[in-house]
Structures are given as structure tokens and as C-alpha cells.
């Protein structure tokens, strides 16, 4: 498969990513976000969750907060 073919198969998805300013590289944070949502569902405090995730994923706490903000924004379809 070529890149062109891949883009053609996922044209509407790619257009939605561009329209919403979403960086495809953020896909690497899906596990982190799943863990965030799981801990949040267990009623852990956000400060604790962010501290835990920053230690586990070796990111700054500020970076975790920014990521959470980016990943929880509503998108236009």
C-alpha cells in the first residue's frame, strides 16, 4: 500500500484531523489518556492523577495538563 492509497482510504478522517488542528502524533498518548480516564472514574483527585502519570510517562505535570486539555476538546465533524 502506498501513502496515497492510505490517504484515500481515510480521506474523511484526515480532513477532520486537519480541520480540528489535531496532530496525528498524539496517538502515542492513547494509553496515558485511558489510564487518566480510568483513574478519574475511580474518583482519584486530578492532582494525584497528573502526578502519577507524569512520573510513569516521564513528562512534566504541566505537559500532562496540556495533553488532557488537548485530548478532551470537542471536535467538529
Residue pairs with C-beta under 8 A, 6 or more apart in sequence:
7 14
16 22
16 75
16 76
16 77
17 24
19 76
20 75
20 76
22 75
26 67
26 70
26 71
29 67
29 71
32 53
32 57
32 64
32 67
33 67
33 68
33 71
35 53
35 56
36 49
36 53
36 68
39 48
39 49
39 52
40 46
40 49
50 61
50 64
50 65
50 68
51 61
53 59
53 64
54 60
54 61
54 63
54 64
57 64
59 67
